[in-house]
Amino acid sequence: MAGLPLESYALALLKVMGKRDNAERPPLGFASRSGTLSSTFNAPAHKLLQAVIEYSPSPETIARGFLVELGKCGILAVKGFVDALDNDRSVNSDDWAAIVHQELEQNNGNTTYLTELASYYLSHLIIAFRNPGGKKINIPYIIHPILGVFLRDGTHCPLTRYAFLGDDRIVVPRCAHIIPFSIHSKPYAHAAIETFTGQTLNAELVQQLINHPANAINIETNAHDSMDQKLAWGIEARLVDHKWNYYFRVVRPKEVAATIYLRDGDEMGFGQGVGSDGIPLPDPRICNLHLAIARVFAASGAAEVFDKYLEDDDDDYMTQVPVYFGGPFVDDDVLMRKLEVLAT
């Protein structure tokens, strides 16, 4: 079917809604952790949905889900406008959004379904990825847990140029999961990832790759923390001349570790180690998923909310919380309830 992409209509409507944004009363309310009536850790729902659509690897899939929930608003005219997009997308998206928004306002449309959709993504994408902890990577067919990535990528940090081995000026390597290991036990996160990526990554693949060299890189500890605790940077994988290339992408410049010498857009070298043959490179789908989540985290305003209450290093909370932020067996709901207590 020719015409505008489906996401252009969803984004146009969210843009119209955002023009009347009020910090205390955003147009769709606040996205909160699923299962709570109120939360300190929340984000304006319209901004979060906009970011999820814009940065999704499959914006058409996300937009379709958004429009399905919009159609539940209780206004027949709005449902008609939504259903019409299945057959005709020739109408200007801005005009469509203006009419739908007018119908919602004049008829007091129920937009709570959209707020709940935003809460779903906040809970099962952002919070799930912001709870990054996990056990050290365990690669069964390699003796040492991080030896496989050493063999693949070499003995220098690809971000800082510091050596992991030698007689002088070495740094301790951290074997980082690109997708947090904690995701492995979160079926709702698996479902959200499936939708967010348009089934490019499904639950079965996530489980297969979560504790695998394809989901691992060795990096210096500060670079590691700014990746998984701050979601400050990510890796963009692009297919160039039938070969996957990897690029360092800055998401939150002020939070990028000072030890990182790379600049936004610089190419990253993987597979340069002496024993790289047969050891998979970072999976492009995993790299691009993590980068997209980091961008949603920043663009939605959720990053500012978390930073407000979780400044400095999360390990500071070890003396106050029985389980540290990002522990390997810490359920997101349990963790967030403990953090709510600290933030109040």
VEXKOL-950998 format. One record per residue (C-alpha): residue in one letter; chain; x, y, z. Coordinates in nm, 3 decimals. Each point is the difference from the previous one (the first is absolute). Example, Ala and Ser with C-alpha at 12.3 -4.5 7.8 and 13.67 -1.06 7.14 Angstrom:
REM VEXKOL-950998
{'A' 'A' {1.230 -0.450 0.780}}
{'S' 'A' {0.137 0.344 -0.066}}
***
This chain:
REM VEXKOL-950998
{'M' 'A' {0.000 0.000 0.000}}
{'A' 'A' {0.150 0.330 -0.111}}
{'G' 'A' {-0.004 0.305 0.221}}
{'L' 'A' {0.158 0.134 0.312}}
{'P' 'A' {0.156 -0.237 0.255}}
{'L' 'A' {-0.232 -0.086 0.285}}
{'E' 'A' {0.232 0.150 0.261}}
{'S' 'A' {-0.036 0.346 -0.157}}
{'Y' 'A' {-0.363 0.014 0.118}}
{'A' 'A' {0.078 -0.111 0.354}}
{'L' 'A' {0.290 0.246 0.027}}
{'A' 'A' {-0.206 0.284 -0.144}}
{'L' 'A' {-0.271 -0.057 0.263}}
{'L' 'A' {0.253 -0.015 0.283}}
{'K' 'A' {0.156 0.321 -0.130}}
{'V' 'A' {-0.337 0.176 0.010}}
{'M' 'A' {-0.058 -0.126 0.352}}
{'G' 'A' {0.343 0.118 0.106}}
{'K' 'A' {-0.071 0.358 -0.101}}
{'R' 'A' {-0.217 0.028 0.308}}
{'D' 'A' {0.250 -0.174 0.222}}
{'N' 'A' {-0.006 0.101 0.364}}
{'A' 'A' {0.280 -0.121 0.225}}
{'E' 'A' {-0.245 -0.085 0.278}}
{'R' 'A' {-0.286 -0.120 -0.221}}
{'P' 'A' {0.130 -0.146 -0.328}}
{'P' 'A' {-0.268 -0.078 -0.261}}
{'L' 'A' {0.009 -0.378 0.054}}
{'G' 'A' {0.101 0.012 0.363}}
{'F' 'A' {0.306 -0.182 0.130}}
{'A' 'A' {0.130 -0.341 -0.093}}
{'S' 'A' {0.071 -0.183 0.324}}
{'R' 'A' {0.135 -0.336 0.097}}
{'S' 'A' {-0.261 -0.262 -0.085}}
{'G' 'A' {-0.218 -0.095 0.294}}
{'T' 'A' {0.035 0.331 0.185}}
{'L' 'A' {-0.246 0.286 0.033}}
{'S' 'A' {0.275 0.255 0.055}}
{'S' 'A' {0.377 -0.006 -0.020}}
{'T' 'A' {0.300 0.226 0.043}}
{'F' 'A' {0.164 -0.163 -0.300}}
{'N' 'A' {-0.231 0.097 -0.285}}
{'A' 'A' {0.006 0.192 -0.327}}
{'P' 'A' {-0.253 0.199 -0.207}}
{'A' 'A' {-0.186 -0.268 -0.193}}
{'H' 'A' {-0.019 0.189 -0.331}}
{'K' 'A' {0.375 0.067 -0.001}}
{'L' 'A' {0.079 -0.362 0.077}}
{'L' 'A' {-0.230 -0.132 -0.274}}
{'Q' 'A' {0.148 0.246 -0.247}}
{'A' 'A' {0.353 -0.115 0.085}}
{'V' 'A' {-0.095 -0.369 -0.021}}
{'I' 'A' {-0.146 0.049 -0.349}}
{'E' 'A' {0.285 0.220 -0.125}}
{'Y' 'A' {0.281 -0.228 0.114}}
{'S' 'A' {-0.159 -0.339 -0.045}}
{'P' 'A' {0.168 -0.228 -0.254}}
{'S' 'A' {-0.358 -0.069 -0.114}}
{'P' 'A' {-0.196 0.329 0.031}}
{'E' 'A' {-0.289 -0.137 -0.208}}
{'T' 'A' {-0.059 -0.274 0.258}}
{'I' 'A' {0.007 0.241 0.293}}
{'A' 'A' {-0.224 0.250 -0.181}}
{'R' 'A' {-0.254 -0.271 -0.077}}
{'G' 'A' {-0.018 -0.090 0.368}}
{'F' 'A' {-0.039 0.368 0.088}}
{'L' 'A' {-0.288 0.041 -0.245}}
{'V' 'A' {-0.174 -0.313 0.128}}
{'E' 'A' {0.001 0.148 0.351}}
{'L' 'A' {-0.112 0.338 -0.136}}
{'G' 'A' {-0.298 -0.172 -0.161}}
{'K' 'A' {-0.119 -0.104 0.346}}
{'C' 'A' {-0.057 0.363 0.103}}
{'G' 'A' {-0.379 -0.038 -0.014}}
{'I' 'A' {-0.055 0.236 -0.293}}
{'L' 'A' {-0.137 -0.164 -0.315}}
{'A' 'A' {0.131 0.277 -0.226}}
{'V' 'A' {0.356 -0.048 0.128}}
{'K' 'A' {-0.024 -0.377 -0.046}}
{'G' 'A' {-0.121 0.065 -0.354}}
{'F' 'A' {0.298 0.223 -0.075}}
{'V' 'A' {0.235 -0.263 0.140}}
{'D' 'A' {-0.161 -0.288 -0.194}}
{'A' 'A' {0.009 0.204 -0.323}}
{'L' 'A' {0.381 -0.005 0.007}}
{'D' 'A' {-0.010 -0.371 -0.082}}
{'N' 'A' {-0.125 0.086 -0.348}}
{'D' 'A' {0.101 0.359 -0.067}}
{'R' 'A' {0.309 0.186 0.117}}
{'S' 'A' {-0.012 0.274 -0.259}}
{'V' 'A' {-0.145 0.250 0.248}}
{'N' 'A' {0.249 0.249 0.142}}
{'S' 'A' {0.114 -0.123 0.341}}
{'D' 'A' {-0.013 0.347 0.159}}
{'D' 'A' {-0.358 0.052 -0.120}}
{'W' 'A' {-0.096 -0.345 0.126}}
{'A' 'A' {0.157 0.070 0.339}}
{'A' 'A' {-0.175 0.337 0.035}}
{'I' 'A' {-0.342 -0.155 -0.065}}
{'V' 'A' {0.058 -0.294 0.234}}
{'H' 'A' {0.130 0.228 0.275}}
{'Q' 'A' {-0.304 0.225 -0.036}}
{'E' 'A' {-0.232 -0.300 0.033}}
{'L' 'A' {0.182 -0.115 0.312}}
{'E' 'A' {-0.022 0.340 0.165}}
{'Q' 'A' {-0.359 0.080 -0.094}}
{'N' 'A' {-0.132 -0.341 0.101}}
{'N' 'A' {0.215 -0.055 0.306}}
{'G' 'A' {0.167 -0.306 -0.147}}
{'N' 'A' {0.141 -0.265 0.231}}
{'T' 'A' {0.377 -0.004 -0.058}}
{'T' 'A' {0.090 -0.218 0.297}}
{'Y' 'A' {0.076 -0.289 -0.235}}
{'L' 'A' {0.280 0.207 -0.151}}
{'T' 'A' {0.132 0.085 0.346}}
{'E' 'A' {-0.002 -0.370 0.088}}
{'L' 'A' {0.189 -0.078 -0.321}}
{'A' 'A' {0.266 0.252 0.097}}
{'S' 'A' {0.020 -0.155 0.348}}
{'Y' 'A' {0.050 -0.340 -0.161}}
{'Y' 'A' {0.304 0.121 -0.194}}
{'L' 'A' {0.137 0.192 0.296}}
{'S' 'A' {-0.021 -0.311 0.217}}
{'H' 'A' {0.110 -0.269 -0.241}}
{'L' 'A' {0.251 0.180 -0.219}}
{'I' 'A' {0.145 0.297 0.188}}
{'I' 'A' {-0.008 -0.124 0.360}}
{'A' 'A' {0.094 -0.350 -0.114}}
{'F' 'A' {0.308 0.135 -0.180}}
{'R' 'A' {0.076 0.247 0.280}}
{'N' 'A' {0.025 -0.296 0.240}}
{'P' 'A' {0.311 -0.129 -0.175}}
{'G' 'A' {0.165 -0.236 0.243}}
{'G' 'A' {0.082 -0.361 -0.039}}
{'K' 'A' {0.256 -0.264 0.066}}
{'K' 'A' {0.328 -0.003 -0.182}}
{'I' 'A' {-0.041 -0.133 -0.351}}
{'N' 'A' {0.037 -0.376 -0.016}}
{'I' 'A' {0.099 -0.148 -0.334}}
{'P' 'A' {-0.012 -0.379 0.046}}
{'Y' 'A' {0.247 -0.093 -0.271}}
{'I' 'A' {0.266 0.249 0.115}}
{'I' 'A' {0.199 -0.058 0.317}}
{'H' 'A' {0.015 0.356 0.133}}
{'P' 'A' {-0.323 0.204 -0.003}}
{'I' 'A' {0.150 0.292 -0.193}}
{'L' 'A' {0.269 -0.186 -0.192}}
{'G' 'A' {-0.228 -0.049 -0.301}}
{'V' 'A' {-0.046 0.372 -0.047}}
{'F' 'A' {0.375 0.054 0.057}}
{'L' 'A' {0.072 -0.245 -0.278}}
{'R' 'A' {-0.252 0.167 -0.227}}
{'D' 'A' {0.080 0.368 0.063}}
{'G' 'A' {0.351 0.010 0.144}}
{'T' 'A' {0.138 0.126 0.330}}
{'H' 'A' {-0.072 0.374 -0.032}}
{'C' 'A' {-0.323 0.179 0.085}}
{'P' 'A' {-0.162 0.101 -0.332}}
{'L' 'A' {-0.128 0.324 0.156}}
{'T' 'A' {0.288 0.128 0.214}}
{'R' 'A' {0.308 -0.161 -0.165}}
{'Y' 'A' {0.119 -0.111 0.344}}
{'A' 'A' {0.156 -0.344 0.024}}
{'F' 'A' {-0.149 -0.277 0.209}}
{'L' 'A' {0.330 -0.191 0.016}}
{'G' 'A' {0.360 0.112 0.036}}
{'D' 'A' {0.255 0.139 0.240}}
{'D' 'A' {-0.112 0.365 0.013}}
{'R' 'A' {-0.316 0.214 -0.014}}
{'I' 'A' {-0.251 -0.279 -0.021}}
{'V' 'A' {-0.369 0.014 0.082}}
{'V' 'A' {-0.234 -0.268 0.130}}
{'P' 'A' {-0.224 -0.141 -0.276}}
{'R' 'A' {-0.374 -0.019 0.049}}
{'C' 'A' {-0.178 -0.250 -0.219}}
{'A' 'A' {-0.318 0.192 -0.076}}
{'H' 'A' {-0.330 -0.149 -0.108}}
{'I' 'A' {-0.138 0.224 -0.276}}
{'I' 'A' {-0.354 -0.113 0.082}}
{'P' 'A' {-0.002 -0.020 0.382}}
{'F' 'A' {0.022 -0.353 0.133}}
{'S' 'A' {-0.294 0.077 0.230}}
{'I' 'A' {-0.225 0.000 -0.310}}
{'H' 'A' {0.031 -0.379 -0.022}}
{'S' 'A' {-0.266 -0.058 0.268}}
{'K' 'A' {-0.249 0.269 -0.109}}
{'P' 'A' {-0.270 -0.135 -0.235}}
{'Y' 'A' {-0.174 0.337 -0.021}}
{'A' 'A' {0.327 0.157 -0.112}}
{'H' 'A' {0.037 -0.274 -0.261}}
{'A' 'A' {-0.346 0.084 -0.135}}
{'A' 'A' {0.076 0.372 -0.003}}
{'I' 'A' {0.327 -0.065 -0.186}}
{'E' 'A' {-0.186 -0.210 -0.258}}
{'T' 'A' {-0.240 0.287 -0.068}}
{'F' 'A' {0.265 0.271 0.014}}
{'T' 'A' {0.219 -0.180 -0.254}}
{'G' 'A' {-0.283 -0.130 -0.219}}
{'Q' 'A' {0.094 -0.360 0.088}}
{'T' 'A' {0.360 0.050 -0.119}}
{'L' 'A' {0.087 -0.115 0.351}}
{'N' 'A' {-0.246 -0.241 0.157}}
{'A' 'A' {-0.006 -0.156 0.345}}
{'E' 'A' {0.175 -0.316 -0.116}}
{'L' 'A' {0.290 0.194 -0.154}}
{'V' 'A' {0.034 0.221 0.307}}
{'Q' 'A' {0.030 -0.308 0.220}}
{'Q' 'A' {0.252 -0.160 -0.236}}
{'L' 'A' {0.223 0.306 -0.031}}
{'I' 'A' {-0.025 0.160 0.343}}
{'N' 'A' {0.304 -0.178 0.142}}
{'H' 'A' {0.195 -0.044 -0.322}}
{'P' 'A' {0.301 0.176 -0.160}}
{'A' 'A' {-0.247 0.158 -0.246}}
{'N' 'A' {-0.131 0.200 0.298}}
{'A' 'A' {0.338 0.086 0.154}}
{'I' 'A' {0.285 0.249 -0.023}}
{'N' 'A' {0.303 0.056 0.225}}
{'I' 'A' {0.032 0.364 0.105}}
{'E' 'A' {0.158 0.216 0.271}}
{'T' 'A' {-0.210 0.031 0.316}}
{'N' 'A' {-0.099 0.369 -0.035}}
{'A' 'A' {-0.097 -0.053 -0.362}}
{'H' 'A' {-0.205 -0.299 0.117}}
{'D' 'A' {-0.185 0.200 0.267}}
{'S' 'A' {-0.091 0.282 -0.238}}
{'M' 'A' {-0.139 -0.260 -0.238}}
{'D' 'A' {-0.221 -0.209 0.228}}
{'Q' 'A' {-0.071 0.230 0.295}}
{'K' 'A' {-0.039 0.327 -0.190}}
{'L' 'A' {-0.097 -0.131 -0.347}}
{'A' 'A' {0.227 0.281 -0.121}}
{'W' 'A' {0.125 -0.165 -0.317}}
{'G' 'A' {-0.062 -0.295 -0.225}}
{'I' 'A' {0.126 -0.189 -0.300}}
{'E' 'A' {-0.157 0.050 -0.342}}
{'A' 'A' {0.039 -0.296 -0.235}}
{'R' 'A' {-0.031 0.074 -0.373}}
{'L' 'A' {0.035 -0.230 -0.298}}
{'V' 'A' {0.262 0.145 -0.234}}
{'D' 'A' {0.104 -0.190 -0.314}}
{'H' 'A' {-0.143 -0.327 0.139}}
{'K' 'A' {0.195 0.042 0.325}}
{'W' 'A' {-0.119 0.118 0.339}}
{'N' 'A' {0.177 0.312 0.123}}
{'Y' 'A' {-0.031 0.131 0.356}}
{'Y' 'A' {-0.009 0.366 0.103}}
{'F' 'A' {0.019 0.174 0.338}}
{'R' 'A' {-0.310 0.216 0.051}}
{'V' 'A' {-0.036 0.258 0.274}}
{'V' 'A' {-0.346 0.030 0.155}}
{'R' 'A' {0.062 0.204 0.317}}
{'P' 'A' {0.323 0.196 -0.051}}
{'K' 'A' {0.041 0.120 0.358}}
{'E' 'A' {-0.025 -0.356 0.132}}
{'V' 'A' {0.255 -0.161 -0.232}}
{'A' 'A' {0.305 -0.117 0.198}}
{'A' 'A' {0.295 0.236 -0.029}}
{'T' 'A' {0.227 -0.298 -0.065}}
{'I' 'A' {-0.167 -0.062 -0.339}}
{'Y' 'A' {0.203 0.154 -0.281}}
{'L' 'A' {-0.245 -0.082 -0.282}}
{'R' 'A' {-0.227 0.270 -0.141}}
{'D' 'A' {-0.355 -0.041 -0.125}}
{'G' 'A' {0.005 -0.192 -0.327}}
{'D' 'A' {0.350 -0.145 0.038}}
{'E' 'A' {0.031 -0.358 -0.119}}
{'M' 'A' {0.062 -0.270 0.260}}
{'G' 'A' {0.222 -0.296 -0.073}}
{'F' 'A' {-0.114 -0.346 0.105}}
{'G' 'A' {0.146 -0.330 -0.111}}
{'Q' 'A' {0.362 0.120 0.010}}
{'G' 'A' {0.119 -0.257 0.253}}
{'V' 'A' {0.241 -0.284 -0.066}}
{'G' 'A' {-0.270 -0.265 0.044}}
{'S' 'A' {-0.301 0.172 -0.153}}
{'D' 'A' {-0.086 -0.276 -0.248}}
{'G' 'A' {-0.315 -0.179 0.103}}
{'I' 'A' {-0.093 0.245 0.277}}
{'P' 'A' {-0.306 0.204 -0.101}}
{'L' 'A' {0.022 0.378 -0.023}}
{'P' 'A' {-0.254 0.208 0.194}}
{'D' 'A' {-0.341 -0.074 -0.149}}
{'P' 'A' {-0.113 0.304 -0.206}}
{'R' 'A' {-0.360 -0.039 0.117}}
{'I' 'A' {0.109 0.008 0.364}}
{'C' 'A' {0.223 0.304 -0.053}}
{'N' 'A' {-0.273 0.197 -0.175}}
{'L' 'A' {-0.260 -0.099 0.260}}
{'H' 'A' {0.214 0.125 0.288}}
{'L' 'A' {0.074 0.326 -0.187}}
{'A' 'A' {-0.370 0.054 -0.072}}
{'I' 'A' {-0.097 -0.054 0.365}}
{'A' 'A' {0.270 0.246 0.109}}
{'R' 'A' {-0.141 0.259 -0.240}}
{'V' 'A' {-0.354 -0.055 0.128}}
{'F' 'A' {0.129 0.032 0.357}}
{'A' 'A' {0.152 0.340 -0.079}}
{'A' 'A' {-0.267 0.142 -0.231}}
{'S' 'A' {-0.298 -0.097 0.216}}
{'G' 'A' {0.119 0.190 0.306}}
{'A' 'A' {0.035 -0.321 0.201}}
{'A' 'A' {0.376 0.051 0.028}}
{'E' 'A' {-0.049 0.330 0.182}}
{'V' 'A' {-0.239 -0.162 0.247}}
{'F' 'A' {0.238 -0.284 0.082}}
{'D' 'A' {0.301 0.232 0.023}}
{'K' 'A' {-0.182 0.223 0.246}}
{'Y' 'A' {-0.023 -0.277 0.257}}
{'L' 'A' {0.286 -0.225 -0.100}}
{'E' 'A' {0.289 0.241 -0.039}}
{'D' 'A' {0.356 -0.119 0.019}}
{'D' 'A' {0.060 -0.373 0.012}}
{'D' 'A' {-0.280 -0.242 0.067}}
{'D' 'A' {0.225 -0.198 0.231}}
{'D' 'A' {-0.043 0.278 0.258}}
{'Y' 'A' {-0.336 -0.157 0.073}}
{'M' 'A' {0.155 -0.326 0.116}}
{'T' 'A' {0.001 0.127 0.357}}
{'Q' 'A' {-0.366 0.098 -0.021}}
{'V' 'A' {-0.159 -0.265 -0.217}}
{'P' 'A' {0.034 -0.374 0.068}}
{'V' 'A' {0.062 -0.061 -0.372}}
{'Y' 'A' {0.201 0.234 -0.219}}
{'F' 'A' {-0.146 0.169 -0.307}}
{'G' 'A' {0.056 -0.248 -0.279}}
{'G' 'A' {0.050 -0.313 0.207}}
{'P' 'A' {-0.017 -0.325 -0.194}}
{'F' 'A' {-0.313 -0.132 0.165}}
{'V' 'A' {-0.180 0.325 0.084}}
{'D' 'A' {-0.352 0.017 -0.135}}
{'D' 'A' {-0.077 0.339 -0.158}}
{'D' 'A' {-0.313 0.046 0.209}}
{'V' 'A' {0.178 -0.077 0.328}}
{'L' 'A' {0.288 0.226 -0.094}}
{'M' 'A' {-0.217 0.296 -0.099}}
{'R' 'A' {-0.208 -0.022 0.319}}
{'K' 'A' {0.319 0.022 0.206}}
{'L' 'A' {0.121 0.296 -0.203}}
{'E' 'A' {-0.334 0.176 0.040}}
{'V' 'A' {0.057 -0.008 0.376}}
{'L' 'A' {0.346 0.156 -0.039}}
{'A' 'A' {-0.127 0.271 -0.233}}
{'T' 'A' {-0.272 0.123 0.235}}
***
